[in-house]
Amino acid sequence: MIDFQDAAQSLAGVSLDRDQIRTFESYLEFLLEWNQRINLTSITDRDEIWVKHFLDSLSCLKVIPSGRELRVIDVGTGAGFPGIPLKIAVPEIRLTLVESVGKKAEFCKLLAGHLQLQGVTILHARAEEVGCDPRYREQYDWAVARAVARLPVLAEYLLPLVKVGGRTLAQKGESGPEEAETAAGAVRLLGGKLEKIVPVELPRIAEKRFLILMEKETATPSKYPRRAGAPSKKPLSG
């Protein structure tokens, strides 16, 4: 197993104390227990969970500043990635998790209670619904997502949720730079611009990973996001 504390420090500059490491250990055991009841992850090797789920989630801290009370929304969180690891590492974050699958949303509620995390809200809803709700629309400093959809679709999920001046972060694999290029028109329509692409190298993982950052420059037009299902069926092209 990797030295998780050293790896987190080296990858993202985050210092984890012993209590935080114990919280991650509790997360791992809770995830594996519940994965026997509902399909939360295909990764069940403990060492791989530390790297491919926990450390990969913490890679977002290469660009998200720590030590500030940021409002962060994680869209399509599944079993809590990347939102819950970010909350463990940076307790000041006020976190909202969005998950459309009821059993996964319920898992996240139970997980937040099990880990005794404060300032975590779980929404059992589709991203399109949340993006149209004035309680959440343009209320966040950061909107993040991992392995949810291709970037032209994901931009329509994320950009309506962040304030002007806020940012979105999409965790992507090798297709990241190509997706960013194809999403440029959609991002402009939604009031954003592509800010930068940050490569991520995880220990013992050969595949390339990227963080795709978009900045919100102007308010998203009120017609976006479109009704549920429309972004994935007919992605914006600009």
Buried (B, 14 or more C-beta within 10 A) or exposed (E): EBEBBEBBBEBBEBEBEEEBBEBBEBBBEBBBEBBEEEEBBEBEEEEBBBBBBBBBBBBBBBBBEBEEEBBBBBBBBBBBBBBBBBBBBBBEBBBBBBBBBEBBBBBBBEBBEBBEBEBBEBBBBBBBBBBBBEEBBBBBBBBBBBEBBBBBBBBBBBBBBBBEEBBBBBBBEEEBEEBBEBBBEBBBBBBBBBBEBBEBEBEEBEEBBBBBBBBBBEEBEEEBBBEBEBBBEEBBEE
